[in-house]
């Protein structure tokens, strides 16, 4: 494949994760053994939360509702309506069914919502208000029976007010002011007043991601999401200033956020490089975005649209924008991405904040084998079967012989006894 780099990311050494893994394991083991006492200790240590109470009261929620400006509530309502509307459309695309696969053998599929879910909303550098809609509201549409929302304290008063409002309005049945590893452990083990969850969701830092990885099995998880990513495919019909703005828009997440441009025009790539340098002079978050671009930004020039698709699918980005003269051609052929934004009128910020699609997406090339969070993640697709007497007798010898070949003789016997039980009575 012909490709050249006008800018290439600095090589990254494989991270030694052992210290992180060991520390998270130590915290999880401590909480599993010492439960609420350990959670309170870590809340003081990591969140500086001296308040012994974690569950947010109805009075505190009502106070926040009264204090927030109406413009915020209206904007939130718009985003909430779009995300839940799309989630409902996805839910309606899923179907239960049954089919008689052959006479007397009926197979079926049922869709059963997860009973208890915990949704974590990070605080960190930016309070991700929209994350509450993406997780809590989507779980609500799926029909989840009971939802806990958790977020770290922003200050001594508790959760960032807009985040608390978002958790409540999205449908959380209980809300807890607690962050990090201790939040996920509490949801998994049932600490500080929570009941144990069946599934936990939500983005977060490296400690949160590692906690989810280690807790998987004790509970289900949505996916392991690392630093956010963007890849833009653009040709010389695109606006270099707009593409530069979109690349920097994702780079401001943190210095470990890659931003990649794949273009069929060397001249266009050079224009985007110049625009990025220009925009960084006045960008309020230039210290963060500039570092990310300096170390992880790339501009890749390819010879054809086909090569652009191949490079993009190799990178398998979390967010993928297409700004070309052949947007529909790309839409039909691209396969590896978390969410795709077609045309210059779309931008990652729309998807992140509430255009309707979910923003919890695969990173680190995981888009090669999975999509992001969606309503189906909160629903178990289970199967059932029912056989007539004649059908059971008919297939018993076949299944019995397969069992025998595997050496599973007790299995074989379960088929044999049915062959005898359902023999014709009048023969």
PAMAR-813692 format. One record per residue: residue in one letter; x, z, y of N, C-alpha, C, O, CB in turn. Coordinates in steps of 0.1 Angstrom, whole numbers, plus 2048, in hexadecimal, padded with zeros to 3 digits. Glycine has a CB too. Layout:
N
AXZYXZYXZYXZYXZY/...
end
This chain:
427
X8088007F480080080080980080C81280880E7F680C800/X8067F781680E7F682280880082C7FD7FF83080E7E8828/X81180983080D81383B81981784382481783D80581F835/X81881984F82381F85781E82A86081282B862829813860/X82783386482383E86C82883E87A83483D87C82884B865/X81F83E88482483F89182784E89482F85189D81983A89B/X82085788D82386588D82086B87F81686887981A86C898/X82987387B82787986D82888886E83088D876831873863/X82088F86682089D86682D8A286183489C8598148A385D/X8318AE86683D8B486183B8B88538308BD84F8418C186A/X8458B784B8448BB83C8418CA83B8478D28428518B7834/X8388CD8338358DB8318398E08238378DA8198258DD832/X8408EB8238458F18178398F88108308FD8168508FC81A/X8398F780382E8FE7FB82E90C7FF8389137FE8308FC7EC/X82291180282191F8068229287FA81D9267EF81392280D/X8299337FD82A93E7F281E9477F581E94F7FE8389457F3/X8159467EC80894D7EE80895A7E67FE9617E67FD9447E9/X81395E7E081396A7D78109767DF80997F7DB82096B7D0/X8169777EB8149847F38059857F77FF9907F781D9847FF/X7FF9797FB7F19797FF7E897D7F37DF9857F47ED96B805/X7EB9767E87E39797DC7E49877D87DA98E7D47E79707D1/X7F098D7D87F299B7D47EB9A47DD7E59AE7D980199E7D3/X7EB9A27EA7E59AB7F47D69AA7F27CF9B57F37E99A7802/X7D099E7F17C299D7EF7BD9A47E27B39AB7E27BD98F7EF/X7C59A27D87C29A87CB7C29B87CC7B99BF7C67CB9A47C0/X7CC9BD7D37CD9CB7D57C09D07DD7BB9DB7D97D99CE7DD/X7BC9C97E77B09CD7EF7A49CD7E679C9D67E67AE9C57FB/X7A29C27DF7969C17D67969CB7CB78B9D17C97969B37D0/X7A19CE7C57A29D97BB79E9E67C17979EE7BB7B09D97B4/X7A39E97CD7A19F57D47929F77D678CA027D47A99F67E1/X78B9EC7DB77D9ED7DE7759EE7D276B9F57D17799E17E7/X7799E77C77729E87BB7729F67B57689FB7AF7779DE7B0/X77D9FD7B777FA0B7B2779A157BB773A1F7B778DA0E7AF/X77BA147C8778A1E7D276CA1B7DB768A237E3784A227DA/X767A0F7DA75BA0A7E075AA0E7EF763A0A7F6750A107D9/X750A157F374DA17801759A1D80975CA19814741A1F803/X75FA2780376BA2D809776A2380C77BA23817770A38800/X778A1A803783A1080577EA06810786A02818786A087F8/X771A0280F76C9F881976E9FE8277729F783075D9F5816/X76AA0B82976BA11836779A1183B77CA10847765A1F836/X782A14832791A15835796A0783A79DA06844799A1A829/X7929FD8337969EF83778F9EA8447959E384B7949E582C/X7839EE84677C9EB8527839F185E7849EB86876D9F0851/X7889FD85D78FA0486879D9FD86A7A19FA875791A13865/X7A39F985E7B09F385F7B09E58657B89E286E7B79F3852/X7A79DD8607A89CF86379E9CB86E7A19C28777A49C6857/X7929D186F7889CE8797889D88857819D588F77B9CD873/X7909E388378F9EE88D7819F388F77D9F689A7959E989B/X77A9F388476C9F788476BA0688076CA098757639EF87B/X769A0E88A769A1D88875BA22885759A2D88076EA24894/X751A1A888743A1D885741A1E876744A1486F739A1388C/X73CA2887173AA2A86272EA2185D72DA20851738A3885E/X726A1C86671BA1486271EA05862724A0086B70FA1786B/X71A9FE85871D9F08577109E78587119DC85E7239EC84A/X7059EC8536F99E38556F49E48636F39EE8696EE9E884B/X6F19D88686EC9D78766DD9DA8766D59D586E6EE9C887C/X6D99E38806CC9E88806C39DD8876C79D488E6CB9F5888/X6B69DF8846AC9D688A6AC9D88996AA9CE8A169E9D9885/X6AE9E489E6AF9E68AC6BA9DF8B36B99D98BE6B09F58AF/X6C69DE8AC6D19D78B26CE9C88B26D29C18BC6DE9DA8A9/X6C89C38A86C49B58A86BB9B28B36BD9A88BA6BE9B189A/X6B19BA8B56A79B88C06AD9B88CE6AA9B18D769C9C28BF/X6B79C18CF6BE9C28DC6C69B68DF6C69B18EB6C79CE8DC/X6CC9B08D56D49A48D76CA9988DA6CD9908E36DC9A08CB/X6BF9988D36B598D8D66B098E8E46AF9838EB6A998F8CD/X6AE99A8EA6AA99B8F86B59979026B299190C6A59A98FA/X6C19998FE6CC9989086D19899096D69859136D79A1904/X6D09828FE6D69748FE6CD96B9076C196C9086D796F8F0/X6D496190E6CD9589166C494E90E6C794B9036D795091F/X6B994A9156B094190E6B693490B6B292E9016A393F917/X6BF92F9136C69229106CD9239036CC9198FB6CF91F91B/X6D492E9006DA92F8F36D092F8E86D29288DE6E393C8F3/X6C59368E96BB9378DF6B59298DC6B29258D16B09418E3/X6B39228E76AD9148E56B790B8DE6B49038D66AA90E8F3/X6C490C8E26CE9038DC6D09078CD6D18FE8C46DC9058E3/X6CF9148CA6D09198BC6C49138B46C590F8A96D09288BC/X6B89148BA6AC9108B36AD9018B06A88FD8A569F9128BC/X6B38F98B96B48EB8B66BD8E88AA6BA8E18A16BA8E38C3/X6C98EF8AA6D38ED89F6CD8F28926CE8EC8886E08F58A2/X6C68FE8936BF9038876B58FA8816B58F88756B991188A/X6AD8F388A6A38EA8856A98DE87E6A48D987469A8E6891/X6B48D98846BB8CD87E6C18D08706BF8C98676C58C8888/X6C88DC8706CF8DF8636C48E28586C68DD84D6D88EB865/X6BA8EA85B6B08ED8516A88E084E6A48DF8426A78F8856/X6A68D885769E8CB8546A68C384A6A08BD84169C8C4861/X6B38C184C6BB8B98436BC8C08356BB8BA82B6C98B7849/X6BD8CE8366BD8D58296B08D38216B08D28156C08E482C/X6A58D38286988D18216978C381B6928C281068C8D382B/X69D8B982369D8AC81D6A58AB8116A28A58076A28A2828/X6B18B28116B98B38056B28B97FA6B28B57EE6C68BA808/X6AB8C57FD6A48CC7F26998C37EC6978C37E069E8D97F8/X6938BB7F46888B37EF68E8A77E66868A27DE6808AD7FA/X69B8A47E86A189A7E06A489F7D26A68977C96AD8957E7/X6A48AC7D06A68B27C36998B37BC68F8B77C26AE8BF7C4/X6998B07AF68C8B07A868E8B779A6988B67936888A27A6/X6838BE7976818C378967B8B87816738B07876798D0788/X67E8B77746788AC76C6788B075E6808B975A67E89F76E/X6708A97566718AA74766F89D7416688947476678B4741/X67689A73667588D73067588E72167C89771B681884734/X66D88771A66D88670C67787C70767587070765F883706/X68388270468F87970168D8716F56928666F469B882700/X6858766EB68086F6E06748776DB6728826DF68C86E6D4/X66C8716D26608786CE6638866C966A8886C06598706C3/X65C8906D065D89E6CB6688A56D26698B16D065E89E6BD/X67189F6DA67C8A66E067A8A46F067C89A6F568A8A06DC/X6778AF6F66748AF70467F8B770B6828C37076668B5708/X6868B17156918B871C68D8B972B6858B073069E8B071B/X6918C373268D8C573F6988CB7486A28D17436818CD740/X6958CA75569E8CF75F6968D876968C8D476E6A68C4767/X69B8E476C6958ED77569F8F07816AB8F077F6908FA76F/X6998F378C6A18F679869E90479C6939077A069F8EC7A4/X6A790E79B6A591C79D6AE9217A86BA9217A66A7924790/X6A99267B36B192B7BE6B99377B96B493F7B16A992E7CA/X6C59387BE6CD9447BC6C69507C26BF94F7CC6DB9437C2/X6C695C7BB6BE9677C06C496E7CC6BC9717D56BD9717B4/X6D19717CC6D79797D76E49737DC6ED9707D46DA9877D1/X6E49707E86F09697EE6F59717FA6EE9788016EB95B7F3/X7029717FB70997780771096C80F717964809713981802/X70D96C81C71396182571C96882F71897083770895A82C/X72996482F73396A83873596084373795484174096C830/X73596684F73895E85C74596486274597086672C95F865/X74F95C86375C96186975B96487875295F87F767958866/X76496D87C76597088B77196889077095E89676697F88D/X77D96E88D78996789078A96289E7859678A878B95C887/X79295689F7949508AD78794C8B378694E8BF79E9448AB/X77F9468AB7729418B07679468A876794589C7729318B1/X75D94D8AE7519518A67489458A274293F8AB74995C8AE/X74894289674193689173293889072D93B885747931884/X72B93889B71C93B89B71593289270C93688A7179398AA/X71892589271191B88A71391D87B70A91987371590D88D/X71D92587771F92786971392F86371192E85772C92F867/X70C93786B70193E8666F69358626EF9378586FC948870/X6F492A86A6E99218666ED91985A6E59188516E7916872/X6FA9158596FF90D84D6FD9158406FA90F83670D90984F/X6FF9228416FE9298346F19308326EA92E829709934833/X6ED93983B6E194183A6D593983A6CC93A8316E094C845/X6D39308446C79288456C691E83A6BB91C8356C7920853/X6D19198356D190F82A6CD91781D6C59118156DF909828/X6D292381B6CE92B8106BF92E8106B892E8066D693880F/X6BA93081C6AC93381E6A392781A6999298136A993782D/X6A791B81E6A090F81A6A090D80B6979098056A6903821/X6AC9118046AD9107F66A49197EF6A19177E36BB9127F2/X69F9247F569692D7EF69D93A7E96979417E168F9277E4/X6A993D7EE6B09487EA6A89557ED6A29567F86BE9497F1/X6A895E7E369F96A7E56A39747EF69B9797F669E9707D8/X6B09777F06B59817F96C397D7FE6CC97A7F76B598F7F2/X6C497D80C6D09788126D698381B6D09898236CE96C81A/X6E39868186EB98F8216F498782A6FB97E8256F399A818/X6F498A8376FD98484070898E84470499A8466F697E84C/X71498A84571F99384972898C85372C98085172799983D/X72D99385D73698E86773F99A86C7399A586C72F987872/X74B9988707539A387574F9A788374999F88A76299F875/X7539B38867509B78947589B089E7649AD89C7529C6896/X7529AC8A975A9A58B47619B08BC76C9AE8C275099D8BD/X75A9BC8BE7609C78C67599D38C17539D38B675E9C58D5/X75A9DE8C87549EB8C47459EA8C373F9F38BD7599F68CD/X73F9E08CA7309DF8C972B9D98BC7209DA8B972C9D78D5/X7349D28B57309CB8A97329BC8A973B9B78B07229CF8A6/X7299B68A272A9A78A07289A08AD7209A48B67209A2896/X72F9958AF72D98C8BB71E98A8BC7189858B373597F8B9/X71898C8C870998C8C970397F8C46F997F8BE70698E8D7/X7099738C87039668C47049658B56FB95F8AF70B95B8CB/X70E96A8AF70F9698A07049728996FE96D89071D96D89B/X70297E89F6F89868996EA98089B6E29808926F89948A1/X6E897A8A66DB9738A86D996889E6CF9668996DA96E8B7/X6E496089C6E49558936E19598856D995387E6F194D894/X6E79648816E59698736D696D8726D096A8676EE975870/X6D197487C6C397987B6B996D87B6B096D8726C0982886/X6BB9648846B19598866B294F87A6A99488776B4952893/X6BE94F8746C09468686B994B85C6B79448526CE944865/X6B695885C6AE95E8516B59688486B096B83D6AA953848/X6C096E84D6C69788456BD9848436B798984D6D497D84B/X6BC9898376B39958346BA9A28396B49AB83D6B0996826/X6C79A28376CF9AE83C6DC9A88436E199E83E6D39B7830/X6E19AF84D6ED9AB8546F69B68556F29C28586E99A6863/X7039B485270D9BE8517199BA85A71D9AF85B7129C0843/X71D9C48627299C386B7359C68637399D28627289CC877/X73B9BC85C7479BF85474E9B18527489A78517439C5846/X75B9B28527639A585176D9A584676F9AE83F76A9A385E/X77399984477E99783B77B99982D77099882878999F840/X78699D82678699F81777B9AA8147749A980A7949A3812/X77B9B481C7729BF8197639BB81A75A9C18137749CB823/X7609B18227529AC82374F9A58167449A78107519A282F/X75899C81175599580575499E7F974C99C7F075F98A803/X75D9A87F975D9B17ED7509B97ED74B9BC7E37699BA7EE/X74C9BD7F973F9C57FA7349BD7F572B9C37EE73D9CA808/X7339B07F87289A87F47299A67E571F9A57DE72899B7FB/X7359A57DF7379A27D17349AF7C972D9AE7BE74599D7CE/X7399BA7CE7389C67C672C9CF7C97289D87C27449CF7C7/X7269CD7D571B9D57D971F9E27E071C9EC7DA7129D77CE/X7269E17EB72B9ED7F27239EE80071D9E580473A9EC7F4/X7259FA8067209FD8137119F981570E9F58207289F781E/X7099FB80B6FB9F980C6F69EB8076EA9E98066F79FA81A/X7009E28046FC9D57FF6F99D67F06FE9DF7E97079CB801/X6F09CD7EB6EF9CB7DD6F89BF7D96FA9B67E16E09C87D9/X6FE9BF7CD7079B57C97019A77CA6F59A57C770C9B77BB/X70999E7CF7049907D17079887C470F98B7BC70A9897DD/X6FF97D7C37029737B870B9687BD7129627B56F596D7B3/X70B9657CA71395A7D071795F7DE70F9647E570B94D7D0/X72395C7E272895E7EF72D9517F57339497EE7339697F0/X72A95080272E94380973594781673495281B72293A80B/X73C93D81C74193E82974F93B82B75793D82273E94C82E/X75393683776193383A76994083E76294A83F763928845/X77593E84077D94A84578C94784479093C84177A95683D/X7949518477A394F8477A894F8397A094F82F7AA95A84F/X7B594F8387BC94E82A7B895A8227B79588157CB94D82C/X7B69668277B29728207A497081A7A197480F7B497E828/X79B96B82378D96981E78D95F81378696180978496482A/X79495481579494980A79A94F7FD79594C7F279C93D80F/X7A49577FE7AA95C7F27A19667EB7A09677DF7B89637F5/X79A96E7F47919787EE7869707E67829757DB78A9807F9/X7819657EC77695E7E577C9587D87759597CE7719527EE/X7889537D878E94E7CC78F9597C178C9567B579C9487CF/X7939657C579596F7BB7889757B678697A7AB79E97A7C0/X77E9757BF77097A7BB7689707B375E9747AD76997E7C8/X76C9647B376595A7AB76495E79D76E96079676B94C7AD/X75895E79775696378A74E97078B744971784763965782/X75297979374A98579673E98079E73398579B75298F79E/X7409777A77359707AE7389617AE74395D7AC7339767BC/X72E9597B173094B7B473594A7C37339527CB7249437B2/X73C93E7C674093B7D373C92D7D77399257CE74F93D7D5/X73C92A7E473891D7E87449137E574390A7DD73491D7F7/X74F9157EC75B90E7EA7669157F276491D7FA75A8FF7EF/X7739117EE77E9167F578290D8007889027FE78A9197EB/X78091180D78390981878F90E81F79091A823777908822/X7999058217A59098297A490483779990283C7B1902822/X7AF90283E7AF8FE84C7A88F184E7A98E88457BD8FC851/X7A08F08587988E485B7A08D785D7AC8D886178F8E6867/X79B8CC85A7A28BF85B7998B486178D8B58607A68BA84C/X79F8AB86779889F86C7A18928697AD89386B7948A087B/X79A8888657A187A86479787186B78B8708697A3876855/X79D86887479685E87B79B8518767A784E87779786088A/X79284887279583A87079083287C78583287F78F834862/X79982B88279682488F79D81788F7A981688B79882C89B/X79780D89579E80089879F7FE8A779B8068AF7977F4891/X7A37F28AB7A57EF8B97987ED8C17997EB8CD7AE7E48BB/X78D7EF8BB7807EE8C277C7FD8C77737FE8CF7757E88BA/X7838078C27808158C57868188D378F8118D878581E8BA/X7828238D87878298E57928338E278F83D8DC77B82F8ED/X79E8308E57A983A8E27A78478E87AB8518E27B68348E6/X7A18488F479F8558FA79585E8F279786A8F079A854908/X78B8578ED78185E8E57868638D878486E8D37758558E2/X78E85A8D179585E8C479E8698C779E8738BF79C8528BE/X7A68698D17AF8748D47A88818D67AC88B8D17B88718E1/X79C8808DD79488C8E078F8928D378F89E8D17898898E9/X78B88A8C978688E8BD7918958B478E89F8AD77F8838B5/X79C88F8B47A88958AC7AB8A28B27AD8AC8AA7B488B8AD/X7AC8A48BF7B08B18C57A48BB8C47A68C78C37B38AF8D4/X7988B58C378C8BE8C178D8C78B578A8D28B47808B78C1/X7928C18AA7948C889D7A18D089D7A28DA8977938BF891/X7AB8CA8A37B88D18A47B88DF8AA7C08E78A77C38C88AB/X7AE8E18B37AD8EE8BA7A98F98B17AA9058B57A48ED8C6/X7A58F68A57A190189C7AD90A8997AB91689879C8FB88E/X7B99048987C490C8957D19048937D08F88917C2915889/X7DD90A8947E99028927EB8FC8847F48F58827F490A896/X7E290087B7E38FB86D7D98F186A7D68EF85E7E3906863/X7D38EB8747C88E18737CD8D38747D08CF87F7BC8E487D/X7CD8CB8697D28BE86A7C88B48717BC8B68707D58B885C/X7CE8AB8787C68A087F7CD89387C7D989187F7C48A388E/X7C68898767CC87D8727C48718777B88718787CC87C862/X7CC86787C7C685A8807CB84F8777D784E8747C985788F/X7C28478717C583B8697C082F8717B482F8747BF83C85B/X7C88268747C481B87D7CA80E8787D580D8727C881D88B/X7C380387A7C87F68767CF7EF8827D47E48817BC7ED872/X7D17F688D7D77F18997E27FA89E7E08068A27CD7EF8A4/X7EF7F589D7FA7FD8A27F88008B17FB80B8B58077F68A0/X7F47F68B97F27F88C77E88038C97EA80C8D27EE7EB8CE/X7DD8048C27D380E8C47D981C8C07D68258C77C780B8BB/X7E181C8B67E78298B27F082E8BD7F083A8C07EF8278A5/X7F78268C380082A8CE7F882F8DA7FC8388E180981E8D2/X7EC8288DD7E482C8E87DE83A8E57DD8428EE7D88228E9/X7DA83D8D87D584A8D57E08558D77DD8608DC7D084B8C7/X7EC8528D37F785B8D57F985F8E47FB86A8E78048568CF/X7F88548EC7FA8578FA7EE85F9007F08679087FA849902/X7E285C8FB7D68649007D78728FC7D387B9037C985D8FA/X7DC8758F07DD8838EB7E688A8F47E38968F87E28838DC/X7F28848F77FB88B9007F588D90E7F7898914808882902/X7ED8849137E78859207DC89091F7DC8999297E0878924/X7D48919157C989A9147CE8A99127C88B29177BF897909/X7D98AA90B7DF8B79097E48BE9167E58CA9167EB8B68FF/X7E68B69207EA8BC92D7DF8C59337E28CE93A7EE8B1937/X7D38C19317C88C89377BE8CF92D7B58D69317C08BF940/X7C08CE9207B78D49167B98E39177C48E89157BB8CE908/X7AE8EA9187AF8F99197B58FF90D7BB90A90D7A18FF91B/X7B38F99017B88FF8F47C58F78F07C78F68E47AE8FF8E9/X7CC8F28FA7D88E98F67E38F18EF7EA8EB8E67DE8E4903/X7E48FE8F17EE9058EA7EC9058DB7F59048D37EF9148EE/X7DF9058D77DC9058C87DC8F68C47E28F38BA7CF90C8C6/X7D48EE8CA7D28E08C67DF8D98C67E28D18BE7C88D98CF/X7E78DB8D17F48D48D27FE8D88C68058CF8C17FB8D88DF/X7FE8E48C28068E98B78028E28AA80A8DD8A28068F88B5/X7F58E28A87EF8DB89C7F38CC89C7F88C78927E08DD89B/X7F18C68A77F58B78A88048B58A68088AC89F7F08B18B5/X80C8BD8AC81A8BC8AB81F8BC89D8278B48998218C68B4/X81A8C689581F8C88888188C187D81E8BD87381F8D7885/X80B8BF87F8028B98747FB8AC8787F58A686F7F88C3870/X7FC8A88847F689B8887FD88F88280988F8817F589A897/X7F588587F7FA87987A7F386D87F7E786D8827FA87886A/X7FA8628827F48558857FA84B87B80684887B7F8851894/X7F18458737F583C8687EF82E86B7E382D86D7F084285A/X7F882586B7F481786D7F481085F7FD8108587FE80F877/X7E980985D7E78018507E47F38547E17EF85F7DB807847/X7E57EA8497E47DC84C7D57D784A7D37CB84E7ED7D4842/X7CD7DF8447BF7D98427B57E58417B97F18407BF7D1835/X7A87E184279E7EB84079E7F183279C7FD8307907E5843/X7A17E98287A27EE81A7AD7F98197AB8038127A57E3811/X7B87F78207C38018207BF80D8277C28198237D07FB825/X7B780C8327B28188397A98208307AA82C8307AA813846/X7A081A82879882181F7A182881579E83481178E817818/X7AB82180F7B38278057BB83380A7BC83D8037BD81D800/X7C08328167C783E81C7BE84A81F7C185581B7CE83A82A/X7B28478247A88518277A485881A7A486481979C84C82E/X7A185080F79D8568037A885E7FC7A68687F579984C7F9/X7B585A7FF7C08627FA7C18708017C487A7FB7CD85A7FC/X7BF87080E7BF87C8167B38858137B48918147C1879825/X7A887F81079B88680D79889181879889C81579C88D7FF/X79688C82479589682F78889E82F77E89982979688F83C/X7888A983577C8B18377728AA8407668A883C77F8BF83C/X7778A684B76E89E85577489085678188F85876E8A5863/X76C88685677187885776887186175C87085F770871849/X76F86C86B76886487576C85587377885287076B868883/X76284C87576583E87576183888275583888675E837869/X76A83188976782B89676D81D89577981B89A76C8338A2/X76681489076B80688E7617FC8917557FF89477080587F/X7647EF88F75B7E48907537E288374A7DA8837627D7894/X7577EA8797517E886B74D7F58667507F885A75B7E1862/X7467FD86E74280B86973A80B85C73D81385473A812874/X73080285B72880284F7307FE84372E80383871C7F8851/X73A7F58457437F183A74A7FD83574B7FF82974D7E683E/X74F80583E75681283A74D81C83375082282975D818846/X74181D83973782783373482382473382C81C72A82683B/X73481782173181281373D81580A73B8157FE72D804813/X74981680F75581680675C8238067638267FC75E80B80A/X75C82B81076383881075D84180675084280476383E81E/X7658497FF7608527F47648607F575D8697F076484C7E7/X7708637FB7758717FB77587780977E8748117848717F5/X76B87F80C76A88681876089181775789180E76687C824/X76189B8207578A582074A8A182873F8A382375D8B2827/X74C89C83474189683B74688B84475188B84973A8A1845/X73E88084574287484B73A87285872E873858740868842/X74186E86373B86C87073D85E87474885987674187687B/X73285687473284887573084388372584688972884186B/X73A83D88973883789673D8418A173D84D89F72A833899/X74083C8AC7468448B773B84E8BD73F8588C374B83C8C2/X72E84B8BA7248548BF7238618B871E86B8BD71684D8BE/X7298618AC72A86E8A47378758A674186E8AA72886B895/X7378828A57448898A674389689D73889B89A74788D8B4/X74E89B89974E8A68907478B28967418BA88F75D8AA88D/X7488B48A37428BF8AA7338C08A772D8CA8A67458BF8B9/X72D8B48A771E8B38A471B8B98967128C18947198A58A5/X7238B588C7218BA87E7258C987D71E8D08767298B2875/X72F8CD8857338DB8847288E488A7268F08857408DD88C/X7218E08947198E989C70A8E88997028F189B71B8E78AA/X7058DC8936F78DC8906F08CF8916E48CF8936F18E5898/X6F68C488E6EF8B788E6E68B78826DC8AF8816F88AB88E/X6E98BE8776E18BF86B6E98C085E6E48C78556D98B386B/X6F48B985D6FC8BA8517048C78517068CD85C7068AE850/X7088CC84570F8D884471E8D78487248CD84670E8DE836/X7238E284E7318E185273B8E98497478E984C7328E7860/X7368EF83F73F8F58357438EB82B73B8E782273890282E/X74F8E682C7538DA8257618DC81E7688E58217548CE82F/X7638D38147708D480D77C8D081577B8C681D76F8CC800/X7878D78147948D481A79F8D381079C8D58047978DF825/X7AB8CF8147B68CF80B7B48C58007B98C77F57B98DC806/X7AE8B98037AB8AF7F97A18B27EF7A08AB7E57B88AB7F3/X79A8BD7F07908C17E77848B77E777C8B77DE78B8CF7E9/X7838AF7F27788A57F377989A7E87708927E777889F801/X78589A7E17868917D677C8947CB77888C7C37948917D0/X7788A17CA76F8A57BE7638AE7C275C8B17B97788AD7B5/X7618B17CF7568B97D27518B57E07598B17E97598C87D1/X7448B87E373F8B77F073F8C57F67458CE7F17318B17F0/X7388C68027378D380972B8DB8057248D87FB7388D1817/X7298E680C71E8EE80A7118E780E7108DF81771F8FB813/X7078E88056FA8E28086EF8EA8016F28F47F96FA8D3803/X6E38E68036D88EE7FD6D98F07EE6D58FA7E96CB8E8801/X6DE8E67E76DF8E67D96E98F07D46E88F57C86E48D97D4/X6F28F57DC6FC8FF7D86F590C7D56FA9157CE7079017E3/X6E990E7DC6E291B7DA6D791A7CF6CF9237CD6DB91F7E7/X6D790F7C86CD90C7BD6D49097B06DE9017AF6C49007C1/X6D09107A66D590E7986CD9037926C19047916D591B790/X6D48F878D6CD8EE7856CF8F17776DA8F17716D48E0788/X6C48F57706C48FA7626BC8F075A6B38E975F6BF908761/X6BE8F174D6B78E87446B08EF7396B38FB7376C18DE73D/X6A68E973369E8EF72869B8E471E69B8D87216918F672E/X6978E87126938DF7086888E56FF6878F16FE69F8DB6FF/X6808DC6FA6758E06F16748D56E66738C96E96678E26F8/X6738D96D96728CF6CE6668D26C66618DE6C467F8D06C5/X6608C86C16558C96B765B8CC6A96678CB6A764D8BC6B6/X6538D16A06578D369265E8C768C6698C868764C8D8689/X6588BC68E65D8B068866B8AC68E6748A86876538A4689/X66C8AD69B6788A96A26838B369E68F8AF69C6768AA6B1/X6808C069D68B8CA6996908C668B69C8C76896858D8699/X6878C368268B8C06746938B367469D8B166C67F8BF66A/X68F8A967C69589C67D6A489D6816AD89667C68E893686/X6A78A568B6B48A66906BD8B068A6C98B168C6B48A869F/X6B78B96826BE8C467C6CA8BF6746D58C56756B58CD673/X6C98B566B6D48B16636E08AC66C6EB8AE6696D08A7659/X6DC8A56766E689F67F6EE8AA6866FA8AA6866E089668A/X6E78B368C6EE8BE6936F58C76897008CC68C6E48C769B/X6EF8C967D6F68D16737038CB66F70D8D266D6ED8D3667/X7038BE66D7108B766971B8B86747268BA67170D8A9666/X7178B76807208B968B7268C768B7328C968D71A8B6699/X71D8D16897228DF68872C8E067D7368E767E7168E8686/X7298DA6727318DB66673F8D66697498DB66572B8D465A/X73F8CA66F74C8C46727558CC67C7618CC67B74A8B6679/X74E8D46847558DD68D7598EA6867608F368C74D8E0699/X7548EC67A7578F967374E9046777519106747668FD675/X74490167E73B90C68372F90D67A72490867C736909692/X73191466F72891566471C91D66771191A66272F91A658/X71D92766F71192F67370892667C6FC92767B71593C67A/X70E91E68470691468C6FF90B6836F390868471090C696/X7069066797008FC66F6F49036686EA8FC66670B8F8665/X6F590F6656EA91665F6DD9166676D29156626EE92465B/X6DF9186756D391867D6CC90B67D6C090B67E6D791C68C/X6D390067B6CC8F36796C68F266B6BB8ED6696D68E767B/X6CE8F66616C98F56536BB8FD6516B28F764B6D38FB649/X6BA9096576AE9106556A290A65B69790B6576B091F65A/X6A590266669A8FB66D6968EF66568A8EB66469E8F767B/X6A08E965F69C8DD6566938E264B68A8DA6476A98D7650/X6968ED64568D8F263A6808F763F6768F56396958FD632/X6808FE64B67490465066A8FA65465E8FC65167790D65C/X66E8EE6596648E565E6628D965465E8CE6586698DF66B/X6658DC6476638D163D6548CF63C64C8D863E6698D662F/X6508C36396418C063763B8C962D6418CB62263F8B1633/X62F8CF6306298D96276238D361B6218DA61161F8E162F/X61F8C661B6178C061061F8B760861A8AF60060B8B9616/X62D8B86086358AF6006398B65F36408B15EB6428AC608/
end
